[in-house]
Amino acid sequence: MARKRTRRPTATAAPVHTAADAPFVARAQYDAAGQGRRMRGWRAPSTGPNRATAGLETIRNRTRDAVRNDWSAAAGARSLVTNLIGSGIVPRPRTTDPKLKAKLIELWDSWVREADADGVLDFYGLQTLATRSWITSGEVFFRLRPRRRDDGLTVPLQVQLIESDMVPTIDRPLPAGNVIRSGIEFNRIGRRVAYWVYRTHPGDQVFGAANFSELVRVPVDQMRHMFEPLRPGQLRGVSDLAPVLAKLRGVMDFDDAVLERQRLANLFTLFVTRPTPTGPMPIDVTTGQPYSATESDGSPVIMMEPGLVQELAPGEDVKFSEPPDSGANYSEFVRAQHLGVSAGQGLPYELLTGDLKDVSDRSLRIILNEFRRHCGQRQWQIIIPMLCQPVRDAWAVHAGLGGHLSGAEVREAKRVTWAPEAWAYIHPVQDVQAKRIEVEAGFRARSQVIAATGEDPDEVDKLRAEDAERDRRVRPAGGSGRGA
């Protein structure tokens, strides 16, 4: 008997949505990706990290001009440099050998005064100048200059700061397979191998403009580049003021216009008007002659003098000028603009302008703590690894070449802890008490607290021991020390 075959129902195909059905299909999408009325005019190009820096020279020149001529741009750059560097970021040797540590500190302190290849600043002054150039120009280069032993330097090495203008943003291939991108030479695996630098600053050319034949190839082991990359793969830096440069210019022009308007308003002026005479001219009772608005020598009859009471001729009237004032909302408008400028520069408004109106201690602490975290981030991610440590490493090597250090000591000389200048206390008593409680509770070590102030814990302990010994010597036996 044949088996009865059951017919299974065929699976229905999934519905296919056509373009006509698209409006009815639920889709998840960011509003910022839409092309509706609100976003239709937003044209955002998909340029890469280096094409996005096109016009870098123009931004750099305008930023420098703003820092030269605009008080808010100058104040912003000055405040950032002051808080990032202070009096200097100092290296503390990490060696546990006290004799070697003292030797390294003495050798470094002697070289610091000779560090500048231009012979103007010491190494900590170079830190300030390099940071100012980075903030205003977006980047700075520095060249490590080896010197001969007979040059009379403690360590045969100096540092030469180079403005970003000296490394042109040129792109060209090289015969060996290397390539120059934005003035930086890369090998086949994308590693930096050299920088192409003008012999002299192109903006200081006396005879004609600079040309590419004047470029010098500087190997990467003699050249360093300090900048803050904002996108992966970015090769050159952009000034901190770039996002607010247009606003800075607009605020400066507005403020100048208001100032000029107020200057003109201070030119207090009155106008004497008289009707057109239809009959004979009025007679001046003092002279018996027809009345005239001027004397015989051409000077006006009515002169502005304190307490003057002037009788006018029949039909004459006096009208004073009424120039517009600066406006009731001038202060608030300018304050709102500077709030945006300070935020764009990464600065608290209070530090940029010095305006502490309606600022409490609690809010000031929050503002300063956030700003100090921002400064610490830039110190430990930009300044120290890109400027301070490379110089220290080169210094240690050349100290060994100069016969001051052995091979093992060179390695120890490179191992340092960088100590930025400590922040000032907001509330000295409360802040010190809080640190003391942390140490007593075991949350922090006493040496950590001392190091956070920028001091060397070993040096502090040494000085305390010397002070205690001095007090013991000068205090009378069995006395309290009073009157000693």
C-alpha positions as CSV (number, residue, x, y, z in Angstrom):
1,M,0.0,0.0,0.0
2,A,1.6,3.3,-1.0
3,R,2.4,5.7,1.8
4,K,0.2,8.7,1.7
5,R,2.4,11.7,1.2
6,T,1.5,14.8,3.2
7,R,2.1,18.1,1.5
8,R,4.0,20.5,3.7
9,P,3.1,24.1,3.4
10,T,5.8,26.1,1.6
11,A,7.5,28.8,3.5
12,T,6.5,32.2,2.4
13,A,9.3,34.6,1.3
14,A,10.1,37.5,3.6
15,P,8.6,40.7,2.3
16,V,10.9,42.8,0.3
17,H,10.8,46.5,1.0
18,T,11.1,48.7,-2.0
19,A,12.1,52.3,-2.2
20,A,8.5,53.3,-2.1
21,D,8.1,51.5,1.3
22,A,11.2,53.3,2.7
23,P,9.2,56.0,4.6
24,F,7.4,53.3,6.5
25,V,10.5,51.3,7.6
26,A,11.6,52.2,11.1
27,R,15.3,53.1,11.1
28,A,17.5,54.3,13.9
29,Q,19.5,57.4,12.9
30,Y,21.2,60.3,14.6
31,D,19.6,63.6,14.0
32,A,23.0,65.0,13.3
33,A,23.2,62.6,10.3
34,G,20.0,63.8,8.7
35,Q,19.6,66.0,5.7
36,G,16.4,67.8,6.7
37,R,15.7,71.4,6.8
38,R,17.8,71.9,10.0
39,M,20.9,70.2,8.7
40,R,20.7,70.9,5.0
41,G,23.1,73.9,5.2
42,W,25.7,72.1,7.3
43,R,28.5,71.2,4.8
44,A,31.1,69.2,6.7
45,P,34.0,68.0,4.5
46,S,35.6,64.6,5.2
47,T,39.2,65.9,4.9
48,G,42.0,64.0,6.5
49,P,44.0,65.2,9.6
50,N,46.6,66.9,7.4
51,R,44.5,68.4,4.7
52,A,42.4,69.8,7.5
53,T,45.4,72.0,8.5
54,A,45.5,73.7,5.1
55,G,46.2,77.4,5.6
56,L,48.3,76.6,8.7
57,E,50.6,79.6,7.9
58,T,47.7,82.0,7.8
59,I,46.4,80.8,11.1
60,R,49.8,81.1,12.6
61,N,50.4,84.6,11.4
62,R,47.0,85.8,12.5
63,T,47.4,84.2,16.0
64,R,50.7,86.0,16.5
65,D,49.2,89.3,15.4
66,A,46.3,88.8,17.9
67,V,48.8,88.1,20.7
68,R,50.7,91.2,19.8
69,N,47.7,93.5,19.6
70,D,44.7,92.0,21.4
71,W,44.9,92.0,25.2
72,S,42.7,89.0,25.7
73,A,44.8,86.9,23.3
74,A,48.0,88.1,25.0
75,A,46.5,87.4,28.5
76,G,45.4,83.9,27.5
77,A,48.8,82.9,26.2
78,R,50.5,84.4,29.2
79,S,48.3,82.6,31.7
80,L,48.6,79.2,30.0
81,V,52.4,79.5,29.9
82,T,52.6,80.6,33.5
83,N,50.5,77.8,34.7
84,L,52.2,75.1,32.6
85,I,55.8,76.0,33.3
86,G,55.9,78.4,36.2
87,S,59.6,78.8,37.2
88,G,60.5,75.5,35.5
89,I,59.9,71.7,35.4
90,V,62.8,70.3,37.3
91,P,64.3,66.7,37.0
92,R,64.8,64.7,40.2
93,P,67.3,61.8,39.8
94,R,65.7,58.5,40.8
95,T,69.0,56.8,41.8
96,T,69.3,55.5,45.4
97,D,73.0,56.3,45.5
98,P,73.3,59.6,47.4
99,K,76.8,60.4,46.0
100,L,75.7,59.8,42.4
101,K,72.5,61.8,43.0
102,A,74.4,64.8,44.3
103,K,76.8,64.5,41.4
104,L,74.0,64.5,38.8
105,I,72.2,67.4,40.4
106,E,75.4,69.5,40.5
107,L,76.3,68.7,36.9
108,W,72.8,69.4,35.7
109,D,72.6,72.7,37.5
110,S,75.9,73.8,36.0
111,W,74.7,72.9,32.5
112,V,71.3,74.6,32.9
113,R,72.9,78.1,32.6
114,E,74.7,77.1,29.4
115,A,71.8,75.2,27.7
116,D,70.6,77.9,25.2
117,A,72.5,77.8,21.9
118,D,71.6,81.5,21.4
119,G,73.2,82.3,24.8
120,V,70.1,84.2,26.1
121,L,68.1,81.9,28.4
122,D,68.8,79.0,30.7
123,F,67.1,75.7,30.2
124,Y,64.0,76.6,32.3
125,G,63.7,79.8,30.2
126,L,63.8,77.7,27.1
127,Q,60.9,75.7,28.6
128,T,58.9,78.9,28.9
129,L,59.8,80.1,25.4
130,A,59.1,76.7,23.8
131,T,55.7,76.5,25.5
132,R,54.8,80.1,24.5
133,S,55.7,79.2,20.9
134,W,53.7,76.0,21.0
135,I,50.6,77.8,22.4
136,T,50.7,80.7,19.9
137,S,52.1,78.9,16.8
138,G,50.7,75.5,17.5
139,E,54.1,73.8,17.4
140,V,57.8,74.4,18.0
141,F,61.0,72.5,17.0
142,F,64.2,72.3,18.8
143,R,67.6,71.1,17.6
144,L,70.2,69.3,19.8
145,R,73.5,70.9,19.1
146,P,76.6,68.8,20.0
147,R,79.6,70.9,20.9
148,R,83.3,70.3,21.0
149,R,85.1,69.7,24.3
150,D,87.2,72.8,23.9
151,D,84.1,75.0,23.7
152,G,84.2,75.4,27.5
153,L,80.8,74.0,28.3
154,T,80.1,71.8,31.3
155,V,78.4,69.3,29.1
156,P,79.2,69.6,25.3
157,L,75.5,70.1,24.3
158,Q,73.2,73.0,23.7
159,V,69.6,73.4,22.6
160,Q,68.4,75.6,19.8
161,L,64.7,76.5,19.6
162,I,63.4,76.7,16.0
163,E,60.1,78.4,15.0
164,S,57.7,76.4,13.0
165,D,58.2,78.8,10.0
166,M,61.6,77.3,9.5
167,V,60.1,73.9,8.6
168,P,58.0,74.5,5.5
169,T,54.9,72.4,4.8
170,I,56.2,70.9,1.6
171,D,55.3,67.5,0.2
172,R,57.5,65.6,-2.3
173,P,58.9,62.2,-3.0
174,L,62.6,61.3,-2.6
175,P,64.7,59.0,-4.7
176,A,65.4,56.4,-2.0
177,G,61.8,55.6,-1.5
178,N,61.4,58.1,1.4
179,V,58.8,60.9,1.2
180,I,58.6,64.4,2.6
181,R,55.2,65.2,4.1
182,S,54.7,68.7,5.7
183,G,58.4,69.2,5.8
184,I,59.0,65.9,7.7
185,E,60.9,63.0,6.0
186,F,59.5,59.5,6.5
187,N,61.0,56.2,5.4
188,R,59.1,53.3,3.8
189,I,57.6,52.1,7.0
190,G,56.3,55.5,8.0
191,R,58.9,56.4,10.6
192,R,60.3,59.9,10.9
193,V,63.9,60.0,9.9
194,A,64.6,63.7,9.3
195,Y,63.3,67.3,9.1
196,W,63.9,69.8,6.3
197,V,64.8,73.2,7.8
198,Y,65.6,76.6,6.3
199,R,69.1,77.9,7.2
200,T,67.6,81.2,8.3
201,H,64.1,82.3,9.2
202,P,62.1,83.0,6.0
203,G,60.5,86.0,7.6
204,D,63.9,87.6,8.2
205,Q,65.1,87.4,4.6
206,V,66.8,90.7,3.7
207,F,67.5,89.9,0.1
208,G,64.6,88.2,-1.7
209,A,62.4,85.4,-0.4
210,A,63.5,82.0,0.9
211,N,63.6,79.1,-1.6
212,F,63.8,75.4,-1.3
213,S,67.5,75.3,-2.2
214,E,68.2,76.7,1.2
215,L,66.7,73.8,3.0
216,V,68.9,71.6,5.2
217,R,68.2,68.0,6.1
218,V,68.5,67.5,9.9
219,P,68.4,63.9,11.1
220,V,65.7,63.0,13.6
221,D,68.2,62.2,16.4
222,Q,69.2,65.9,16.4
223,M,65.7,67.4,16.0
224,R,62.5,67.2,18.1
225,H,59.0,68.4,17.4
226,M,56.6,69.6,20.2
227,F,53.0,69.9,19.3
228,E,49.6,68.5,20.4
229,P,48.0,66.1,17.8
230,L,44.2,66.5,17.8
231,R,43.7,63.6,15.3
232,P,45.5,60.3,14.7
233,G,48.1,60.8,11.9
234,Q,48.3,64.6,12.3
235,L,51.8,65.8,11.4
236,R,51.8,69.5,12.3
237,G,50.2,71.5,15.1
238,V,47.6,74.1,15.1
239,S,47.4,77.1,17.6
240,D,45.2,76.9,20.6
241,L,43.6,80.2,19.5
242,A,42.5,78.9,16.1
243,P,38.9,78.0,17.2
244,V,38.4,81.5,18.7
245,L,40.5,83.6,16.4
246,A,37.6,84.9,14.4
247,K,35.7,85.7,17.6
248,L,38.7,87.5,19.1
249,R,38.9,89.7,16.0
250,G,35.2,90.5,16.1
251,V,35.3,91.4,19.8
252,M,38.4,93.5,19.3
253,D,36.8,95.4,16.4
254,F,33.5,95.9,18.4
255,D,35.4,97.2,21.4
256,D,37.4,99.6,19.3
257,A,34.3,100.9,17.7
258,V,32.6,101.6,21.0
259,L,35.7,103.2,22.3
260,E,35.9,105.5,19.3
261,R,32.2,106.4,19.6
262,Q,32.7,107.3,23.3
263,R,35.8,109.4,22.4
264,L,33.7,111.4,19.9
265,A,30.9,111.7,22.5
266,N,33.3,113.4,24.8
267,L,33.7,116.2,22.3
268,F,30.9,118.2,23.9
269,T,29.4,120.4,21.2
270,L,26.6,122.9,20.9
271,F,25.1,124.5,17.9
272,V,23.5,128.0,17.7
273,T,20.7,128.2,15.2
274,R,18.8,131.3,14.0
275,P,16.0,131.7,11.6
276,T,16.6,133.2,8.2
277,P,16.2,137.0,8.5
278,T,13.2,138.4,6.6
279,G,13.8,142.0,7.6
280,P,16.8,144.1,8.5
281,M,19.6,142.4,10.5
282,P,19.3,142.8,14.3
283,I,21.5,145.4,15.9
284,D,24.1,144.5,18.5
285,V,23.3,146.8,21.5
286,T,27.0,146.9,22.6
287,T,28.4,148.0,19.3
288,G,25.5,149.5,17.4
289,Q,26.4,147.4,14.4
290,P,24.4,144.6,12.7
291,Y,24.8,141.5,14.8
292,S,27.4,139.0,13.7
293,A,28.2,135.5,15.1
294,T,32.0,136.2,14.8
295,E,34.3,139.0,15.9
296,S,36.3,141.1,13.4
297,D,39.2,138.6,13.6
298,G,36.9,135.7,12.8
299,S,36.7,134.2,16.3
300,P,33.3,133.1,17.6
301,V,31.4,135.5,19.8
302,I,30.0,132.7,22.0
303,M,32.9,131.0,23.8
304,M,32.4,128.1,26.3
305,E,33.6,129.2,29.7
306,P,32.7,128.1,33.2
307,G,29.8,130.0,34.6
308,L,29.1,131.8,31.3
309,V,25.7,133.5,30.8
310,Q,25.3,134.5,27.2
311,E,22.4,136.5,25.9
312,L,21.3,135.3,22.5
313,A,20.0,137.5,19.7
314,P,16.3,137.5,19.1
315,G,15.2,134.3,17.3
316,E,18.5,132.3,18.2
317,D,18.4,129.0,19.9
318,V,21.1,126.6,21.3
319,K,21.0,122.9,20.7
320,F,23.4,120.4,22.2
321,S,24.7,117.3,20.4
322,E,23.3,114.0,21.7
323,P,25.8,111.2,20.7
324,P,24.8,107.7,21.5
325,D,26.3,106.1,24.6
326,S,28.0,102.6,24.8
327,G,24.7,100.9,25.5
328,A,23.2,99.5,28.7
329,N,24.1,95.9,27.6
330,Y,27.7,96.6,26.7
331,S,29.3,95.0,29.8
332,E,27.2,91.9,29.6
333,F,27.8,91.5,25.9
334,V,31.5,91.8,26.2
335,R,31.5,89.4,29.2
336,A,29.6,86.8,27.3
337,Q,32.0,87.1,24.4
338,H,35.0,86.6,26.7
339,L,33.4,83.6,28.3
340,G,33.4,81.9,24.9
341,V,37.0,83.1,24.2
342,S,38.3,81.8,27.5
343,A,36.5,78.4,27.1
344,G,37.9,78.1,23.6
345,Q,41.4,78.6,24.9
346,G,41.0,76.2,27.8
347,L,41.2,78.9,30.4
348,P,38.9,79.9,33.2
349,Y,37.2,83.2,32.5
350,E,38.5,84.5,35.8
351,L,42.1,83.9,34.9
352,L,41.7,85.4,31.5
353,T,40.1,88.7,32.6
354,G,40.8,89.0,36.3
355,D,37.1,89.4,36.9
356,L,36.2,87.7,40.1
357,K,32.7,89.2,40.3
358,D,30.2,86.9,42.1
359,V,32.8,84.1,42.5
360,S,32.7,82.2,45.8
361,D,35.5,80.2,47.4
362,R,33.7,76.9,46.6
363,S,33.2,77.7,42.9
364,L,36.7,79.1,42.6
365,R,38.1,75.8,43.9
366,I,36.1,73.8,41.4
367,I,37.2,76.1,38.6
368,L,40.9,75.9,39.5
369,N,40.9,72.2,40.1
370,E,39.5,71.5,36.7
371,F,42.0,73.9,35.1
372,R,44.9,72.3,37.0
373,R,43.9,68.9,35.7
374,H,44.0,70.3,32.2
375,C,47.4,71.7,32.8
376,G,48.7,68.5,34.4
377,Q,47.5,66.5,31.3
378,R,49.5,68.8,29.0
379,Q,52.5,68.8,31.2
380,W,52.8,65.0,31.4
381,Q,51.6,64.2,27.9
382,I,53.2,67.0,25.8
383,I,55.9,69.1,27.5
384,I,57.7,66.4,29.5
385,P,57.8,63.6,26.9
386,M,58.3,65.8,23.9
387,L,60.7,68.5,25.4
388,C,62.1,67.7,28.8
389,Q,62.9,64.0,28.6
390,P,64.5,64.1,25.1
391,V,66.8,66.9,26.3
392,R,67.7,65.0,29.5
393,D,68.5,61.8,27.5
394,A,70.7,63.7,25.1
395,W,72.4,65.6,28.1
396,A,73.2,62.2,29.8
397,V,74.7,60.8,26.6
398,H,76.9,63.9,26.0
399,A,77.9,64.0,29.7
400,G,79.2,60.5,29.1
401,L,81.0,61.6,25.9
402,G,82.5,64.5,27.8
403,G,84.0,62.2,30.4
404,H,81.8,63.2,33.3
405,L,79.8,60.0,33.6
406,S,80.4,56.3,33.1
407,G,78.2,54.0,31.0
408,A,76.2,52.9,34.0
409,E,75.9,56.4,35.3
410,V,74.6,57.6,31.9
411,R,71.7,55.1,32.3
412,E,71.0,56.3,35.8
413,A,71.2,59.9,34.6
414,K,68.3,59.3,32.2
415,R,66.1,58.0,35.0
416,V,64.5,61.1,36.5
417,T,61.2,62.2,37.9
418,W,60.1,65.5,36.6
419,A,58.7,67.9,39.1
420,P,56.5,70.8,37.9
421,E,56.2,73.8,40.1
422,A,53.6,73.2,42.8
423,W,50.3,74.9,42.8
424,A,49.7,77.6,45.3
425,Y,47.3,76.7,48.2
426,I,43.7,78.0,47.8
427,H,43.2,77.7,51.6
428,P,46.7,77.2,53.1
429,V,45.6,76.0,56.6
430,Q,42.9,73.6,55.3
431,D,45.1,72.3,52.5
432,V,48.0,71.5,54.7
433,Q,45.8,69.9,57.3
434,A,44.2,67.7,54.6
435,K,47.7,66.5,53.5
436,R,48.7,65.8,57.0
437,I,45.6,63.7,57.6
438,E,46.2,61.7,54.4
439,V,49.8,60.9,55.5
440,E,48.7,59.9,59.1
441,A,45.9,57.7,57.7
442,G,48.3,56.0,55.3
443,F,46.7,57.1,52.1
444,R,49.8,58.9,50.9
445,A,53.5,58.7,51.7
446,R,55.2,61.8,53.2
447,S,57.7,61.8,50.3
448,Q,54.8,62.0,47.9
449,V,53.5,65.1,49.5
450,I,56.9,66.7,49.4
451,A,57.5,65.7,45.8
452,A,54.1,67.2,44.9
453,T,55.3,70.6,46.1
454,G,58.2,70.4,43.6
455,E,60.8,69.8,46.3
456,D,63.2,66.9,46.7
457,P,62.2,64.7,49.7
458,D,65.9,63.8,50.4
459,E,66.9,67.5,50.3
460,V,64.0,68.4,52.6
461,D,65.0,65.8,55.1
462,K,68.6,66.9,54.9
463,L,67.7,70.6,55.6
464,R,65.4,69.5,58.5
465,A,68.3,67.6,60.0
466,E,70.6,70.6,59.6
467,D,68.0,72.9,61.2
468,A,67.6,70.5,64.2
469,E,71.4,70.3,64.7
470,R,71.6,74.1,64.5
471,D,68.8,74.5,67.1
472,R,70.6,72.0,69.4
473,R,73.8,73.9,69.2
474,V,72.3,77.4,69.9
475,R,69.8,76.3,72.6
476,P,71.2,76.6,76.1
477,A,71.6,73.3,78.1
478,G,68.4,72.6,79.9
479,G,66.8,75.8,78.6
480,S,63.9,76.3,76.3
481,G,66.0,78.3,73.8
482,R,64.2,81.6,74.4
483,G,66.4,84.6,74.2
484,A,69.3,82.6,72.9
